[in-house]
Amino acid sequence: MNLYNISTNRTVSDEQMDSRLHTNKTLGNIVIINCVVNAPLLLTSILGNCLVFIAIWRTVSLRSPSMMFICSLAVSDLLVGLIVQPLYIANLLITVRLLKILSSMTAFAACGVSLGTMAAISFDRYLALHYHMRYTAIITSSRAISALIATWVTTFLLSCVIFWNPLTFVAIIAILISVYLIISAYFYSKIFQIVRRHQLQIRHQECSPETPNALGLNQKRLHKSAFNTFVFYISTILCYLPRFISVPFSASDPYIHHETAWIFADTLIFLSSSINPALYCWRLRDLRAAVVNTLRAMIYRQTDEH
């Protein structure tokens, strides 16, 4: 009877060993695939966001407060390609504690700045619609820069908490991301209400030929601007959503979900940094023209050098 039990235990142990080896092999293949996927995303993030940043920098007409927020997004996405993704790939391939800490810290800093800037953009578009007559006096370039500096400094200081207490760092991530998302959702809901009210006013103006339609045209322009930023916001949320969904599952099954679902969820977040430049050029006509002019200038300069 004891021999039978020992034989059974050995069989179970062998099966567990085979299952563990199979899991490790699968995980290794997933890591390789993930690194291969991240490599081109890294390059497109660097090239696309560099182009957007240079186009805004060299075009004086684009240096408005609202465009400064887009520039901040481009810089944070550029840092994702330059710093976050290389550290992330290295952390997947090399098991070093310091590398893991740096990867988590930089990822939170860059992504936190992106979400914080998105929240600032939603507030900016709300002010543009709600106080459209006084908007230029309320939101100046200096105030926009001050808000961006505060967002960047606060996020990077909070990301350093990981060196002090990792659990506190995780709690800060959850709180800060929740605050940013709640702020954005609140102001976009208010924007939706304002747009509905403006649409009723525009229809009333169109029914009155003697009423000038200049105000209606300005409101339509503001509506389009708010919708463009909402597109950027929804794109970001869709890229971040799998990561949020993975959190409770990883807590119940940390080995499988943390090593598989979380990997691809992180990559989807990095995808946001690669597709944002394309979204900017698609939705923002002035920026698209500036990017095209920048590309032409770069090509002509290369041609002249040769």
C-alpha positions in Angstrom: 0.0 0.0 0.0 2.8 2.4 0.9 4.7 1.5 -2.3 1.5 2.3 -4.4 1.2 5.7 -2.7 4.9 6.4 -3.3 4.5 5.5 -7.0 1.4 7.7 -7.3 3.2 10.6 -5.7 6.1 10.2 -8.1 3.7 10.1 -11.0 2.0 13.3 -9.8 5.4 14.9 -9.3 6.5 14.0 -12.8 3.3 15.4 -14.2 3.7 18.7 -12.3 7.3 18.9 -13.5 6.2 18.4 -17.1 3.5 21.0 -16.7 5.9 23.5 -15.2 8.4 22.9 -18.0 5.7 23.3 -20.6 4.5 26.6 -18.9 8.1 27.9 -18.8 8.6 27.1 -22.5 5.3 28.8 -23.4 6.2 31.8 -21.3 9.6 32.0 -23.0 7.9 32.0 -26.4 5.5 34.7 -25.3 8.4 36.9 -24.1 10.2 36.5 -27.4 7.0 37.4 -29.4 6.4 40.3 -27.1 10.0 41.6 -27.6 9.6 41.3 -31.4 6.3 43.2 -31.3 7.8 46.0 -29.2 10.8 46.6 -31.4 8.9 48.2 -34.3 6.5 50.0 -31.9 9.5 51.5 -30.3 10.8 52.9 -33.6 7.4 54.2 -34.7 6.9 55.9 -31.3 10.3 57.7 -31.5 10.0 58.7 -35.2 6.3 59.7 -35.0 6.5 61.7 -31.8 9.8 63.4 -32.8 8.2 64.6 -35.9 5.1 65.9 -34.1 7.3 67.7 -31.5 9.6 69.3 -34.2 6.6 70.4 -36.3 5.0 72.1 -33.3 8.4 73.6 -32.2 9.2 75.1 -35.6 5.7 76.4 -36.4 4.9 79.6 -34.5 1.2 79.5 -35.3 0.9 76.2 -33.4 2.2 77.5 -30.1 -1.2 77.9 -28.6 -2.1 76.7 -25.1 -4.2 73.8 -26.5 -1.3 72.7 -28.8 1.1 72.8 -25.8 -0.9 70.0 -24.2 -0.6 68.0 -27.5 3.2 68.7 -27.4 3.3 67.4 -23.8 1.6 64.2 -24.9 4.1 63.8 -27.8 7.1 64.3 -25.4 5.7 61.7 -22.9 5.1 59.2 -25.8 8.6 60.0 -27.1 10.0 59.0 -23.7 8.1 55.8 -23.9 10.0 54.9 -27.1 13.3 56.2 -25.9 13.4 55.0 -22.3 10.4 53.0 -21.1 10.2 50.4 -23.9 14.0 49.6 -24.0 14.0 49.1 -20.2 10.8 47.0 -20.5 12.3 44.7 -23.1 15.6 44.4 -21.2 13.5 43.5 -18.0 11.8 40.8 -19.9 15.1 39.3 -21.1 17.2 39.9 -18.0 16.2 39.2 -14.4 17.7 42.1 -12.4 15.9 43.7 -9.5 17.1 47.2 -10.2 16.1 46.9 -13.9 12.7 45.8 -12.9 12.3 48.8 -10.5 13.5 51.3 -13.2 11.2 49.7 -15.7 8.2 50.1 -13.4 9.2 53.6 -12.3 9.7 55.0 -15.8 6.6 53.3 -17.2 4.4 54.8 -14.5 6.0 58.3 -14.9 5.5 58.4 -18.7 2.0 56.9 -18.7 1.0 59.0 -15.7 2.1 62.2 -17.5 0.0 61.1 -20.5 -3.1 60.5 -18.4 -2.5 63.7 -16.5 -2.2 65.7 -19.7 -5.4 64.1 -21.0 -7.1 65.3 -17.9 -5.7 68.8 -18.4 -6.9 68.7 -22.1 -10.4 67.8 -21.0 -10.5 70.7 -18.6 -9.0 73.0 -21.2 -11.7 72.1 -23.8 -14.4 72.5 -21.1 -13.2 76.0 -20.4 -13.1 76.8 -24.1 -16.7 75.8 -24.5 -18.1 77.1 -21.2 -16.2 80.4 -21.2 -15.6 80.8 -25.0 -15.7 84.6 -24.8 -13.1 84.8 -22.0 -11.1 81.6 -22.7 -8.0 83.4 -24.1 -7.8 85.5 -20.9 -8.3 82.4 -18.6 -6.0 80.0 -20.4 -2.7 81.7 -21.3 0.5 80.1 -22.5 2.2 80.7 -19.2 -0.7 79.0 -17.3 -0.7 76.1 -19.6 3.1 75.6 -19.2 2.8 75.9 -15.4 0.1 73.2 -15.4 2.2 70.9 -17.5 5.3 71.5 -15.3 3.2 70.7 -12.2 1.9 67.5 -13.8 5.4 66.3 -14.9 7.1 67.1 -11.6 4.4 65.6 -9.5 4.2 62.4 -11.5 8.0 61.9 -11.5 8.3 62.6 -7.8 5.6 60.1 -7.0 7.2 57.5 -9.3 10.3 57.7 -7.1 8.3 56.3 -4.2 9.0 52.8 -5.6 12.5 53.0 -4.1 11.0 53.7 -0.7 8.0 51.3 -0.5 6.7 49.3 -3.5 3.3 48.7 -1.9 2.8 52.5 -1.4 4.0 52.9 -5.0 1.2 50.6 -6.2 -1.4 52.4 -4.1 -0.3 55.8 -5.5 -0.5 54.4 -9.1 -4.1 53.3 -8.5 -5.2 56.5 -6.8 -3.5 58.9 -9.3 -4.8 57.0 -12.4 -8.3 56.9 -10.9 -8.2 60.6 -10.2 -7.0 61.4 -13.8 -9.7 59.2 -15.3 -12.4 60.6 -13.1 -11.4 64.2 -14.0 -11.4 63.4 -17.7 -14.7 61.6 -17.6 -16.3 64.4 -15.6 -15.3 67.2 -17.9 -16.1 65.3 -21.1 -19.6 64.6 -19.7 -19.9 68.4 -19.0 -18.6 69.1 -22.6 -21.3 66.8 -23.9 -24.0 68.7 -22.1 -22.7 72.0 -23.4 -22.5 70.8 -27.0 -26.1 69.6 -26.8 -27.1 73.0 -25.6 -25.1 74.8 -28.2 -26.6 72.6 -31.0 -30.1 73.8 -29.9 -28.9 77.4 -30.0 -27.4 77.0 -33.4 -30.6 75.4 -34.8 -32.6 78.4 -33.4 -30.2 80.8 -35.0 -30.5 79.0 -38.4 -34.2 79.5 -38.2 -33.8 83.3 -37.7 -32.2 84.8 -40.9 -31.7 88.2 -39.3 -29.5 86.7 -36.5 -25.8 86.7 -37.4 -24.3 83.2 -37.6 -20.7 84.0 -36.6 -21.3 82.8 -33.1 -22.6 79.5 -34.5 -19.6 79.0 -36.7 -17.3 79.6 -33.7 -19.2 77.1 -31.6 -19.0 74.5 -34.3 -15.2 75.0 -34.4 -15.0 74.5 -30.6 -17.2 71.4 -30.8 -14.9 69.9 -33.4 -11.9 70.7 -31.3 -13.5 69.0 -28.2 -14.4 66.0 -30.3 -10.9 65.6 -31.6 -9.5 65.5 -28.0 -12.2 63.1 -27.1 -11.0 60.8 -29.8 -7.5 60.9 -28.3 -9.0 60.2 -24.9 -11.0 57.2 -26.1 -8.0 55.8 -27.9 -5.9 56.0 -24.8 -8.6 54.4 -22.6 -9.0 51.5 -25.0 -5.2 50.9 -25.0 -5.1 51.0 -21.1 -8.3 49.0 -20.5 -6.9 45.5 -20.8 -4.2 46.5 -18.2 -6.9 47.6 -15.8 -8.9 44.4 -16.4 -5.8 42.2 -15.8 -5.3 43.6 -12.2 -8.0 41.6 -10.3 -7.1 38.4 -12.3 -3.5 38.7 -11.6 -4.2 38.9 -7.9 -6.1 35.6 -7.9 -3.6 33.8 -10.2 -0.4 35.8 -10.1 1.8 33.3 -12.0 -0.2 32.7 -15.2 -1.9 36.1 -15.6 1.0 38.2 -14.5 3.4 36.5 -16.9 1.1 36.3 -20.0 -2.0 38.6 -20.0 -0.1 41.4 -18.3 2.7 41.3 -20.8 0.5 41.9 -23.8 -1.6 44.4 -21.8 1.6 46.4 -21.3 2.4 46.2 -25.0 -1.0 47.6 -25.8 -0.3 50.6 -23.6 2.9 51.2 -25.5 0.9 50.9 -28.7 -0.9 54.1 -27.7 2.4 56.0 -27.9 2.9 54.7 -31.5 -0.6 55.5 -32.8 -1.1 58.9 -31.2 1.0 60.8 -33.8 -1.2 59.3 -36.5 -4.3 60.4 -34.6 -3.0 63.9 -34.2 -2.3 64.2 -38.0 -5.7 62.7 -38.8 -7.8 65.0 -36.6 -5.7 68.2 -36.5 -5.5 69.8 -39.9 -3.0 72.5 -38.9 -0.7 70.0 -37.2 -0.9 67.7 -40.2 0.2 70.5 -42.5 3.1 71.4 -40.2 4.2 67.8 -40.1 4.1 67.6 -43.9 6.1 70.8 -44.2 8.6 69.4 -41.6 9.0 66.2 -43.6 9.6 68.1 -46.8 12.2 70.3 -45.2 14.0 67.3 -43.8 13.9 65.5 -47.2 15.1 68.6 -49.1 17.9 69.1 -46.6 19.1 65.5 -47.0 18.9 66.0 -50.8 21.0 69.2 -50.7 23.6 67.5 -48.5 24.0 64.7 -51.1 
